[in-house]
């Protein structure tokens, strides 16, 4: 008489898992054999980490991203060489030499000097201006700018790395990137971004070593279910997919105020002064936007759209301008001409296409309010003088004249406001 062995639920589950693992292992061996014989090529796919490395980026668990140390890349046509600490600067010892006054500059691509030779960056020019004075000090101005950094990234870097340079003064410029529009809370800066992006990236890298993952990925791409861009977490902005009425700034003004107070408090505990650099919208662009809005209000839709389409050619305005164009086209009964997609990366924090237009910038006001506190200063870099628009390369980045003017403004602030014994 045959004996039927009844497995317990736990043993049944373990048996099923073992069978699945053996099946996957067998398929993996088969695929490796097929690839080894040259029947099918299944090269390991390039990961986001590797794609970033080619452009000089690395993933950082605290900062989300940073520049690769000892690396040369091209940014805006200018060589960008980093030192052993991943900064666009000369090699700098961590310990501050005796008789040295150190200034740490934190910020985004404006601080880095996008499209600007290193010696023309405002931090390098400021260092030169200071060392030309007979002050008894040797001045070091450390360029810690990283493209895309918000005040969150700057504060995190300051607490983790920057403070170990023992700075006597800190300069911060970040407000362009802080007031950038984001399309999903999932991709805000902070730990949430890290957990959503970094761990998914690590899983993808590990899976990339298996031929089973490579074959599934190849099938999905070849059947047009996915594209290479999808797998690298980039894509086009699609009006049908996102709720434009609820888009928000990357760092909301209230959060910016809190981060700024945390920065001020951290430096105040160490008696380190802070200079804030407000860079505002170039005035002609702001005027064009509001002129177009006024024309639309009186029914001159074609003129309004014509002005806005010129602005749309500037990548940094694309979301807000496209939204206004579509609103006007709908009001004029031309919905068929609406802009439906914008070619910008969505799944990591590019600035392309998503900076709102401000006539009265809340971030500038927050910085101005903060400068009423002891040892906090805001430089006067007003966009109203004639020719102001000519100091930009592409709206967000200063050209060489802009860097020179900013260096001079910072030098004057140091002379007039900070207690450094530098004779006029």
VOFI-884014 format. One record per residue: y negated, z negated, x negated of N, C-alpha, C in turn; residue in one letter. Coordinates in steps of 0.1 Angstrom, whole numbers, padded with zeros to 4 digits, always signed. Each point is the difference from the previous one (the first is absolute). Example, Ala and Ser with C-alpha at 12.3 -4.5 7.8 and 13.67 -1.06 7.14 Angstrom:
residues 2
+0057-0078-0132-0012+0000+0009-0012+0000-0009a/-0011+0007+0004-0011+0000-0009-0011-0008+0008s/
end
This chain:
residues 424
+0012+0000-0008-0012+0000+0008-0012+0000-0009x/-0009+0010+0003-0012+0001-0009-0010-0012+0003x/-0006-0005-0011-0010-0010+0002-0014+0006-0002x/-0008-0002+0011-0014+0005-0001-0009-0011-0005x/-0007+0003-0011-0009-0010-0006-0014+0002+0006x/-0005-0010+0007-0013+0001+0006-0010-0006-0010x/-0010+0009-0004-0010-0005-0010-0011-0007+0008x/-0005-0010-0007-0011-0008+0006-0013+0009+0000x/-0010-0003+0008-0012+0008+0000-0007+0001-0014x/+0001-0011-0008-0006+0000-0013+0007+0009-0009x/+0014+0000+0000+0008+0009-0008-0002+0014+0004x/-0001+0002+0013-0002+0014+0005-0013+0006-0006x/-0011-0009+0001-0013+0005-0006+0001+0003-0015x/+0007-0009-0007+0001+0002-0015+0008+0012-0003x/+0010+0003+0008+0009+0011-0002-0009+0013+0003x/-0008+0000+0010-0008+0012+0004-0010+0002-0011x/-0007-0010-0005-0010+0001-0011+0007+0006-0012x/+0012-0005-0004+0007+0004-0012+0003+0015+0002x/+0005+0004+0012+0004+0014+0002-0013+0009-0001x/-0011-0004+0005-0012+0008-0001-0005+0001-0014x/+0001-0011-0008-0004+0001-0014+0009+0009-0008x/+0013-0001+0003+0009+0009-0007-0002+0015+0003x/-0004+0002+0013-0003+0014+0004-0012+0005-0007x/-0011-0008-0001-0012+0004-0006+0002+0001-0015x/+0008-0008-0006+0003+0001-0015+0008+0013-0002x/+0009+0003+0008+0008+0013-0001-0009+0012+0001x/-0010+0000+0010-0009+0011+0001-0009+0001-0012x/-0004-0012-0005-0009+0000-0012+0007+0006-0012x/+0013-0003-0002+0008+0006-0011+0002+0015+0002x/+0002+0004+0013+0002+0014+0002-0013+0008-0003x/-0012-0006+0005-0012+0007-0003-0004+0001-0015x/+0004-0011-0007-0003+0000-0015+0009+0011-0006x/+0012+0001+0005+0009+0010-0006-0005+0014+0003x/-0005+0003+0012-0005+0013+0004-0012+0003-0008x/-0009-0010-0003-0012+0002-0008+0004+0003-0014x/+0010-0008-0005+0004+0001-0014+0006+0014-0003x/+0007+0006+0010+0006+0013-0002-0011+0011+0002x/-0012-0004+0004-0011+0010+0001+0000+0008+0013x/+0009-0005+0010+0001+0008+0013-0013-0002+0007x/-0006-0012+0001-0012-0004+0006-0009-0008-0009x/-0012+0003-0001-0009-0008-0008-0007-0011+0008x/+0001-0012-0004-0006-0011+0008-0007-0009-0010x/-0011+0004-0005-0008-0007-0010-0006-0013+0007x/-0002-0010-0008-0006-0012+0006-0014+0003+0004x/-0004-0003+0013-0014+0003+0004-0010-0008-0007x/-0012+0006-0002-0011-0007-0006-0005-0011+0010x/-0001-0012-0005-0005-0011+0008-0016-0001+0000x/-0005-0007+0009-0015-0002+0000-0004-0006-0013x/+0008-0010-0005-0003-0006-0013-0002+0010-0011x/+0010+0009-0001-0001+0010-0010-0011+0010+0002x/-0003+0004+0012-0011+0009+0003-0013-0007-0004x/-0001-0013+0003-0013-0007-0004-0001-0001-0015x/+0011-0002-0007+0000-0002-0014-0006+0013-0007x/+0003+0011+0005-0005+0013-0006-0015+0000+0001x/-0006-0006+0010-0014-0001+0002-0007-0012-0006x/+0008-0009-0006-0005-0011-0007+0000-0013+0008x/+0007+0000+0011+0001-0012+0009+0013-0008-0002x/-0001-0013+0003+0012-0008+0001-0001-0009+0012x/+0012-0004+0005+0000-0009+0011-0001-0014-0005x/-0009-0008+0006-0002-0014-0004+0002-0009+0012x/+0009-0010-0002+0004-0009+0012-0012-0008+0005x/-0010-0002-0007-0012-0008+0005-0011+0009+0004x/-0003+0010-0009-0011+0009+0002+0003+0012+0008x/+0012+0002+0004+0005+0012+0007+0002+0012-0010x/-0011+0003-0007+0001+0011-0010-0009-0004-0011x/+0002+0006-0012-0008-0002-0012+0002+0012-0009x/-0009+0001-0010+0001+0011-0010+0011-0004-0011x/+0007+0011-0004+0010-0002-0010-0007-0003-0014x/+0005-0010-0007-0006-0003-0014+0003+0011-0009x/-0009+0002-0010+0002+0010-0011+0003+0014+0006x/-0007+0004+0009+0003+0013+0007-0013+0008+0001x/+0002+0013-0001-0011+0010+0001+0002+0009+0012x/-0010+0000+0009+0001+0009+0012-0013+0007+0001x/-0001+0009+0009-0013+0007+0003-0004-0004+0014x/-0012-0005+0001-0006-0004+0013-0013+0007+0002x/-0001+0009+0009-0012+0008+0003-0004+0008-0012x/+0010+0005-0008-0003+0008-0011-0004-0007-0013x/+0000-0013+0000-0003-0008-0012+0012-0008-0004x/+0002-0001-0013+0012-0007-0005-0002-0015+0003x/+0011-0006+0004-0001-0015+0003+0011-0006-0008x/-0003-0007-0011+0009-0007-0008+0000-0015+0002x/+0012-0006+0002+0000-0014+0002+0005-0007-0013x/-0004-0013-0001+0005-0008-0011+0013-0007+0003x/+0004-0009-0008+0013-0007+0002+0000-0009+0012x/-0012-0002+0006+0000-0008+0012-0003+0008+0013x/+0001+0013-0002-0002+0009+0012-0014+0001+0004x/-0010-0002-0009-0014+0001+0003-0006+0012-0007x/-0009+0007+0007-0007+0011-0007-0011-0006-0009x/+0005-0004-0012-0009-0006-0009+0006+0000-0014x/-0008-0005-0010+0005-0001-0013+0011-0012+0000x/+0008-0001-0010+0009-0011-0001-0008-0013-0001x/+0003-0009+0008-0007-0013+0001+0009-0012-0002x/-0003-0008-0009+0009-0012-0002-0003-0010+0012x/+0010-0007+0004-0001-0009+0011-0009-0011-0003x/+0001-0006-0012-0009-0011-0005-0013+0006-0003x/-0011-0007+0005-0013+0005-0002-0005-0005-0014x/-0005+0010-0008-0005-0004-0013-0012-0009+0001x/-0002-0008-0011-0012-0009+0000-0013+0009+0000x/-0010-0005+0007-0013+0007+0001+0000+0012+0009x/+0011+0002+0008+0001+0011+0009-0003-0004+0014x/-0008+0009+0007-0003-0002+0014+0007+0011+0008x/+0010-0004+0008+0009+0009+0007-0004+0002+0014x/-0001+0013+0004-0002+0004+0014+0012+0007+0006x/+0006-0005+0010+0011+0007+0006-0005+0008+0013x/+0003+0013+0000-0004+0008+0011+0012+0004+0008x/+0000-0004+0013+0011+0002+0009-0004+0010+0011x/+0009+0009+0004-0003+0009+0011+0009+0012+0001x/-0005+0011+0005+0009+0011+0004-0003+0012-0010x/+0002+0012+0005-0001+0012-0009-0014+0002-0005x/-0010-0006+0007-0014+0001-0005-0001-0008-0013x/+0006-0012+0000+0000-0008-0012+0008+0007-0011x/+0011+0005+0004+0009+0007-0010-0008+0011-0007x/-0008+0007+0008-0007+0012-0005+0007+0013+0003x/+0003+0002+0013+0007+0012+0004-0009+0013-0004x/+0006+0009-0007-0006+0013-0005-0011-0003-0010x/+0000-0012-0006-0011-0003-0010+0007-0003-0013x/-0005+0005-0011+0005-0004-0013-0001-0015-0002x/+0009-0006-0008+0000-0014-0001-0014-0006-0005x/-0005+0007-0010-0013-0005-0006-0012+0001+0010x/+0002+0008+0011-0011+0001+0009+0002-0009+0012x/+0010-0008+0001+0002-0009+0011-0011-0011-0001x/-0003-0005+0012-0011-0010+0000+0003-0012-0008x/+0013-0004+0000+0004-0012-0007-0002+0002-0015x/+0004+0011-0005-0002+0003-0015-0014+0002-0003x/-0008+0006+0008-0015+0001-0002-0007-0013+0000x/+0005-0009+0009-0006-0013+0001+0003-0008-0013x/+0012+0001-0005+0004-0006-0012-0009+0004-0012x/-0002+0014+0000-0009+0005-0011-0014-0005+0001x/-0006+0000+0013-0013-0005+0002-0002-0015-0005x/+0010-0008+0003+0000-0014-0003+0001-0002-0015x/+0009+0007-0007+0002-0002-0014-0012+0006-0008x/-0008+0008+0006-0012+0005-0007-0011-0011-0001x/+0001-0011+0007-0009-0011+0000+0003-0010-0011x/-0010-0006-0006+0003-0010-0010+0000-0014+0007x/+0012-0002+0005+0002-0012+0008+0008-0011-0007x/+0007+0004-0010+0009-0010-0006+0014+0000+0005x/+0002+0008+0011+0013+0002+0006+0006+0013-0003x/+0013+0001+0000+0007+0013+0000+0005+0001+0015x/-0003+0011+0006+0003+0002+0014+0012+0008+0002x/+0009-0004+0009+0012+0008+0004-0001+0002+0015x/+0000+0012+0005+0001+0003+0014+0013+0006+0003x/+0009-0007+0007+0014+0004+0002+0001+0008+0013x/+0004+0013-0001+0002+0008+0012+0013-0002+0006x/+0001-0007+0011+0013-0003+0007+0000+0007+0013x/-0007+0012+0001+0000+0008+0013+0013+0007+0002x/+0005+0000+0012+0013+0007+0003-0003+0008+0013x/+0003+0013+0001-0003+0008+0012+0007-0007+0012x/-0008+0000+0011+0005-0005+0013+0000-0015+0001x/-0005-0008-0010+0001-0014+0001-0011-0005+0010x/+0004-0009+0009-0009-0007+0009-0003-0014-0006x/-0008-0007+0008-0004-0014-0005+0013-0008-0001x/+0010+0002+0009+0013-0007-0001+0006+0002-0014x/+0001+0013-0004+0007+0003-0013-0008-0006-0011x/-0013+0001+0001-0009-0006-0011+0002-0015-0002x/+0000-0007+0012+0001-0014-0001+0014-0004-0005x/+0010+0007+0004+0014-0003-0005+0001+0003-0015x/-0006+0011-0004+0000+0003-0015-0008-0011-0007x/-0012-0004+0005-0008-0010-0007+0008-0013-0002x/+0007-0005+0011+0007-0012-0001+0012+0001-0009x/+0007+0011+0000+0012+0001-0007-0002+0004-0015x/-0009+0010-0002-0001+0006-0014-0014-0002-0005x/-0010+0004+0008-0014+0001-0005-0005-0013-0006x/+0003-0011+0006-0006-0013-0004+0004-0003-0014x/+0012+0005-0004+0005-0003-0014-0008+0006-0011x/-0009+0010+0004-0009+0005-0010-0011-0009-0003x/-0001-0011+0008-0011-0010-0002-0014+0006+0002x/-0002+0007+0011-0013+0007+0002-0012-0010+0002x/-0011+0004-0005-0012-0008+0002-0008+0005+0012x/+0003+0012+0005-0006+0006+0012+0010+0010+0006x/+0000+0001+0013+0008+0009+0007-0009+0010+0009x/+0003+0013-0001-0006+0010+0009+0010+0006+0009x/-0003+0001+0013+0009+0005+0010-0007+0012+0008x/+0007+0011+0000-0004+0011+0009+0013+0005+0007x/+0000-0002+0013+0012+0005+0008-0003+0005+0014x/-0012-0001+0005-0002+0001+0014+0004+0013+0006x/-0001+0011-0007+0005+0013+0005+0014-0001+0005x/+0009-0005-0009+0014-0001+0003+0003-0011+0011x/-0008-0010+0000+0002-0010+0010-0002+0005+0014x/-0010+0008+0002-0004+0004+0014+0007+0013+0003x/+0011+0004-0007+0007+0012+0003+0008-0002+0013x/+0001+0010+0008+0008-0001+0012+0015+0000-0003x/+0008-0008+0007+0014+0001-0001+0006+0003+0014x/+0012+0006+0000+0006+0004+0012+0011-0009+0006x/+0004-0009-0008+0011-0009+0004-0002-0013-0007x/+0003-0011+0006-0001-0013-0006+0011-0002-0011x/+0010+0009+0001+0011-0001-0009-0004+0003-0014x/-0011+0008-0001-0004+0005-0014-0013-0007-0004x/-0003-0011+0005-0011-0007-0005+0003-0006-0014x/-0010-0003-0008+0004-0006-0013+0004-0014+0002x/+0007-0006-0010+0005-0013+0002+0015-0001-0002x/+0006-0011+0003+0014-0002-0002+0008+0009+0010x/-0006+0002+0012+0007+0008+0010+0003+0014-0005x/-0010+0006-0007+0001+0013-0006+0011+0000-0010x/+0000-0011-0008+0010-0001-0011+0014+0000+0006x/+0002-0008+0010+0014-0002+0005+0004+0013+0007x/-0009+0007+0007+0004+0012+0007+0002+0011-0009x/-0007+0001-0011+0000+0012-0009+0010-0003-0011x/-0002-0011-0007+0007-0002-0013+0015-0001+0002x/+0004-0008+0009+0015-0002+0002+0006+0013+0005x/-0007+0007+0009+0006+0013+0005+0001+0010-0012x/-0009-0001-0009+0000+0008-0012+0012-0003-0009x/+0002-0013-0001+0011-0005-0009+0014+0005+0006x/+0001-0002+0013+0013+0004+0007+0002+0015-0002x/-0011+0008+0001+0001+0014-0001+0004+0004-0014x/-0005-0007-0010+0004+0003-0014+0014-0003-0003x/+0005-0011+0005+0014-0004-0002+0009+0011+0007x/-0003+0003+0012+0008+0010+0008+0000+0014-0007x/-0011+0003-0007-0001+0012-0007+0010+0003-0011x/+0007-0011-0004+0011+0001-0010+0013+0004+0006x/+0001-0001+0013+0013+0004+0007-0001+0014+0005x/+0011+0007-0002+0001+0014+0004+0001+0001+0015x/+0004-0010+0007+0001+0000+0015-0014+0001+0005x/-0009-0009-0005-0014+0001+0004-0007+0013-0003x/+0003+0005-0012-0006+0013-0004+0004+0011+0010x/+0013+0000+0004+0005+0011+0008-0006-0001+0014x/-0001-0013+0006-0006-0002+0013-0014+0005+0000x/-0007-0004-0011-0014+0003-0001-0002+0016-0001x/+0009+0006-0008-0001+0015-0001+0002+0007+0014x/+0010-0006+0007+0003+0006+0013-0012-0001+0010x/-0006-0012+0000-0012-0002+0008-0011+0009-0003x/-0003+0002-0013-0011+0009-0004+0004+0014+0003x/+0012+0005-0002+0003+0013+0002+0001+0004+0015x/+0002-0010+0008+0000+0002+0015-0014-0002+0006x/-0010-0002-0009-0014-0002+0005-0002-0012+0008x/+0010-0010+0000-0002-0012+0007-0011-0009-0008x/+0001+0001-0013-0010-0007-0009-0005+0010-0009x/-0012-0003-0006-0005+0008-0011-0002-0008-0012x/-0002+0006-0011-0002-0007-0013-0012-0010+0002x/-0010+0004+0007-0012-0009+0002+0004-0012+0009x/+0009+0002+0010+0004-0012+0008+0007-0010-0009x/+0009+0005-0009+0007-0009-0009-0008-0006-0011x/-0012+0005-0002-0009-0007-0009-0011-0008+0007x/+0002-0001+0013-0009-0008+0008-0014+0005+0000x/-0001+0013+0002-0013+0006+0002+0000+0010+0011x/-0011+0004+0005+0000+0009+0011-0014+0003+0005x/+0000+0008+0011-0013+0004+0006-0004-0010+0010x/-0013-0002+0001-0006-0008+0011+0001+0007+0013x/+0006-0005+0010+0003+0007+0013-0007-0008+0011x/-0009+0007+0007-0007-0007+0011+0009-0005+0011x/+0012+0007+0002+0009-0004+0011+0008-0012-0003x/+0000-0004-0013+0009-0011-0004-0007-0013-0001x/-0013+0000-0003-0008-0012-0002-0011-0002+0010x/-0002-0013+0003-0010-0004+0010-0013-0001-0008x/-0009+0010+0001-0012-0001-0008-0010-0010+0005x/+0002-0004+0013-0010-0010+0005+0002-0014-0006x/+0012-0002-0006+0003-0013-0005+0001+0000-0016x/-0004+0010-0006+0000+0000-0015-0010-0011-0005x/+0003-0005-0011-0008-0011-0005-0002+0002-0015x/-0010-0008-0005-0003+0001-0015+0012-0007-0007x/+0002+0005-0012+0010-0006-0009-0002-0015-0002x/-0012-0003-0003-0004-0014-0001-0011-0002+0010x/+0003-0006+0011-0010-0002+0010-0012-0009-0005x/-0012+0002+0005-0011-0008-0005+0002-0015-0001x/+0007-0005+0011+0003-0015+0000+0009-0004-0012x/+0010+0009-0002+0010-0003-0011-0007+0002-0013x/-0009+0010-0001-0007+0002-0012-0009-0012-0004x/-0006-0006+0010-0009-0012-0002+0009-0011-0005x/+0012-0002+0006+0009-0011-0005+0004+0003-0014x/+0005+0012-0003+0004+0003-0014-0011-0002-0010x/-0012+0004+0004-0012-0002-0009-0003-0014-0002x/+0001-0008+0010-0002-0015-0002+0011-0006-0009x/+0012+0005+0002+0011-0005-0009-0003+0004-0015x/-0005+0012-0002-0004+0005-0013-0011-0009-0006x/-0010-0002+0008-0011-0008-0004+0004-0014-0004x/+0008-0006+0009+0005-0014-0002+0009-0001-0013x/+0008+0010-0002+0009+0000-0012-0009+0000-0013x/-0010+0009+0000-0009+0001-0011-0009-0012-0002x/-0005-0006+0011-0009-0011+0000+0007-0012-0006x/+0013-0002+0002+0007-0011-0006+0001+0001-0015x/-0003+0012-0005+0001+0002-0015-0014+0003-0005x/-0010-0001+0008-0014+0002-0004-0002+0015-0005x/+0006+0009+0007-0001+0014-0004-0009+0007+0010x/-0011+0006-0004-0009+0007+0009+0007+0013+0005x/-0005+0005+0012+0006+0012+0006-0011+0010+0004x/+0001+0013-0004-0009+0010+0004+0007+0010+0009x/-0005+0002+0012+0006+0009+0010-0008+0013+0000x/+0008+0011+0001-0006+0014-0001+0002+0007+0013x/-0010+0000+0009+0001+0008+0012-0003+0015-0002x/+0010+0008+0004-0002+0014+0000+0000+0005+0014x/-0010+0006+0005-0001+0004+0014+0002+0014+0002x/+0001+0004+0013+0001+0014+0003-0012+0008-0005x/+0002+0012-0006-0012+0008-0004-0007+0003+0013x/-0013-0001-0001-0009+0000+0012+0001+0013+0008x/+0001+0012-0007+0000+0013+0007+0012+0001+0008x/+0012-0005-0004+0012+0002+0007-0001-0009+0013x/-0005-0012-0001-0002-0008+0012-0009+0006+0010x/-0011+0006-0005-0010+0006+0008+0006+0012+0008x/+0008+0008-0008+0007+0012+0006+0009-0004+0012x/+0007-0011-0002+0009-0004+0010-0007-0004+0013x/-0011-0008-0002-0007-0005+0012-0008+0011+0006x/-0005+0010-0008-0007+0011+0006+0010+0008+0009x/+0012+0002-0005+0010+0007+0008+0003-0007+0013x/+0001-0013-0001+0002-0008+0012-0011+0001+0010x/-0013+0000-0005-0011+0002+0009-0001+0014+0006x/+0004+0010-0007+0000+0013+0005+0011+0001+0012x/+0011-0006-0002+0011+0000+0010-0005-0007+0012x/-0008-0011-0001-0005-0007+0011-0009+0008+0009x/-0007+0010-0005-0009+0008+0008+0007+0014+0003x/+0013+0001-0002+0007+0012+0004+0001+0011-0010x/-0006-0002-0012+0001+0011-0011+0013-0002-0008x/+0011+0003+0007+0013-0002-0005+0003+0008-0012x/-0003+0013+0000+0003+0009-0011-0007-0004-0013x/-0013-0004+0001-0007-0004-0012+0006-0013-0005x/+0003-0009+0009+0006-0013-0004+0013+0002-0008x/+0009+0008+0006+0013+0003-0006-0001+0007-0013x/-0010+0009-0001-0003+0007-0013-0003-0009-0011x/-0009-0010+0003-0004-0010-0011+0012-0008-0003x/+0008-0005+0010+0011-0008-0003+0011+0007-0008x/+0002+0013+0003+0011+0007-0007-0004+0001-0015x/-0013+0001-0004-0003-0001-0014+0003-0013-0006x/-0002-0011+0008+0004-0013-0005+0015-0001-0001x/+0007+0006+0009+0015+0000+0000+0006+0005-0013x/-0008+0009-0007+0005+0005-0013+0000-0010-0011x/-0007-0011+0003+0000-0012-0010+0012-0009+0004x/+0011+0000-0008+0012-0007+0004-0002-0015+0005x/-0010-0007-0006-0001-0014+0003-0005-0003+0014x/-0005+0010+0007-0005-0002+0013+0009+0005+0011x/+0012+0006-0003+0007+0008+0009+0004-0006+0013x/+0005-0013+0000+0005-0006+0012-0012-0002+0010x/-0010-0006-0005-0011-0004+0009-0008+0013+0005x/-0001+0010-0009-0007+0012+0004+0009+0009+0009x/+0013+0000-0003+0009+0008+0009+0000-0006+0014x/+0000-0014+0001+0000-0006+0013-0013+0003+0008x/-0011+0000-0007-0013+0004+0006+0000+0015+0005x/+0005+0009-0009+0001+0014+0004+0009+0001+0012x/+0011-0006+0001+0009+0001+0011-0007-0006+0013x/-0007-0011-0001-0007-0005+0011-0010+0010+0006x/-0008+0006-0009-0010+0010+0004+0007+0012+0007x/+0011+0005-0006+0007+0012+0005+0005-0003+0014x/+0005-0012+0002+0005-0004+0013-0011-0001+0010x/-0012-0005-0004-0011-0001+0009-0005+0014+0004x/+0001+0010-0009-0005+0013+0002+0011+0009+0006x/+0011-0005+0004+0011+0008+0006+0007+0009-0010x/+0001-0004-0013+0007+0009-0010+0011-0008-0006x/+0008-0006+0008+0011-0008-0006+0010+0008-0008x/+0001+0013+0003+0009+0008-0008-0004+0002-0014x/-0012-0004-0004-0005+0001-0014+0001-0013-0007x/+0006-0010+0006+0001-0013-0006+0007+0000-0014x/-0004-0008-0009+0007-0002-0012+0012-0009+0003x/+0012+0004-0003+0012-0007+0004+0007-0007-0012x/-0002+0005-0012+0006-0007-0012-0009+0001-0012x/+0001-0009-0009-0008-0001-0012+0010-0002-0012x/+0000+0009-0010+0009-0002-0011-0004-0011-0009x/+0004-0012+0003-0003-0012-0008+0013-0008-0001x/+0002-0007-0012+0011-0009-0001-0002-0012+0009x/+0010-0005+0007-0001-0011+0009+0007-0013-0005x/+0011+0002-0007+0009-0012-0002-0003-0007-0012x/-0010+0003-0008-0005-0009-0010-0015+0002+0000x/-0007-0009-0007-0014-0002+0004-0009+0010-0007x/+0001+0012+0004-0010+0010-0005-0013-0002+0007x/-0011+0003-0007-0013-0001+0007-0004+0013+0007x/+0008+0011-0002-0003+0013+0006-0001-0001+0015x/-0012+0004+0005-0001+0002+0015-0002-0012+0008x/-0003-0012-0005-0001-0011+0009-0010-0011-0005x/-0012+0005-0002-0011-0010-0003-0010+0002+0011x/-0003-0011+0008-0010+0002+0011-0014+0002-0005x/-0008+0005+0008-0015+0002-0003-0007-0012+0005x/-0008-0006-0009-0008-0012+0003-0015+0003-0002x/-0008-0002+0009-0014+0000-0002-0005-0014-0004x/+0006-0010+0006-0003-0014-0004+0014-0006-0004x/+0003+0000-0013+0013-0003-0005+0002-0015+0000x/+0010-0005+0008+0002-0015+0001+0005-0006-0013x/+0006+0008-0009+0005-0006-0012-0012-0002-0010x/-0010+0008+0001-0012-0002-0008-0007-0012+0004x/-0001-0002+0013-0006-0013+0006+0008-0012-0005x/+0013+0001+0001+0008-0012-0004-0003-0003-0015x/-0001+0010-0008-0003-0002-0014-0014-0006-0002x/-0009+0005+0008-0014-0005-0001+0000-0015+0004x/+0007-0003+0011+0000-0014+0004+0007-0009-0010x/+0010+0005-0007+0007-0008-0010-0009-0003-0012x/-0010+0010-0003-0008-0002-0012-0010-0011+0002x/-0001-0007+0012-0008-0011+0001+0006-0013-0006x/+0013+0001-0003+0007-0011-0006-0003-0001-0015x/+0001-0011-0006-0002-0002-0015+0009+0009-0008x/-0006+0007-0010+0008+0008-0010+0007+0012+0007x/-0006+0005+0011+0005+0012+0006-0011+0009+0001x/+0001+0013-0005-0011+0009+0000+0005+0013+0006x/-0009+0007+0007+0002+0014+0005-0010+0009-0006x/+0004+0011-0007-0010+0009-0006-0006+0009+0011x/-0012+0004-0003-0007+0009+0009+0003+0014-0004x/+0009+0007+0008+0004+0014-0003-0002+0007+0013x/-0012+0002+0004-0004+0005+0013+0001+0015+0001x/+0006+0006+0010+0002+0014+0001-0013+0008+0005x/-0011-0007+0003-0011+0007+0006-0009+0008-0009x/-0001-0002-0013-0008+0008-0009+0004+0015+0001x/-0009+0009-0002+0003+0014+0000+0010+0003-0011x/+0009+0009+0002+0010+0004-0010+0012-0009-0001x/+0001-0010+0009+0011-0010-0001+0013+0007+0001x/+0001+0010+0010+0012+0007+0002+0005+0008-0012x/-0009+0002-0010+0004+0008-0012+0007-0009-0010x/+0002-0013+0002+0007-0008-0009+0014-0002+0003x/+0005+0007+0010+0014+0000+0004+0007+0013-0004x/+0013-0001-0003+0008+0012-0002+0005+0005+0014x/+0006-0009+0007+0006+0004+0013-0001-0011+0011x/-0012-0006+0000-0004-0010+0010+0004-0014-0005x/+0013-0002-0003+0004-0014-0004-0001-0003-0015x/+0001+0010-0008+0000-0002-0014-0014+0004-0007x/-0005-0009-0008-0013+0003-0007+0003+0010-0011x/-0010+0008-0002+0000+0009-0012-0005-0007-0012x/-0002+0008-0011-0005-0007-0012-0014-0006+0002x/-0009+0007+0007-0013-0006+0003+0001-0013+0008x/+0010+0000+0009+0002-0012+0009+0005-0011-0008x/+0009+0002-0010+0005-0011-0008-0011-0005-0009x/-0008+0009-0005-0011-0004-0009-0010-0009+0008x/-0004+0004+0012-0009-0008+0008+0006-0013+0003x/+0013+0000+0003+0006-0013+0004+0001-0010-0012x/+0003+0006-0012+0000-0008-0012-0014-0006-0003x/-0010+0008+0003-0014-0006-0002-0003-0010+0010x/+0004+0002+0012-0003-0011+0011+0007-0013-0004x/+0013+0001-0004+0007-0012-0004-0006-0006-0012x/-0005+0008-0010-0006-0006-0011-0013-0008+0004x/-0008+0006+0008-0012-0007+0005+0003-0013+0007x/+0011+0000+0008+0004-0012+0007+0004-0011-0009x/+0007+0004-0011+0004-0009-0010-0012-0006-0007x/-0009+0008-0003-0012-0005-0007-0008-0009+0009x/-0002+0003+0013-0009-0007+0009+0006-0012+0006x/+0013+0000+0003+0007-0010+0009+0010-0008-0007x/+0007+0005-0010+0011-0008-0006-0006-0007-0013x/+0004-0012-0002-0005-0008-0011+0007+0004-0013x/-0004+0012-0005+0005+0004-0013-0013+0002-0009x/+0001-0004-0012-0012+0000-0009-0001+0014-0006x/-0005+0010+0008-0002+0013-0005-0015+0003+0001x/-0007+0002-0011-0014+0003+0001-0003+0013+0006x/-0011+0001+0007-0004+0013+0005-0004+0010-0011x/
end
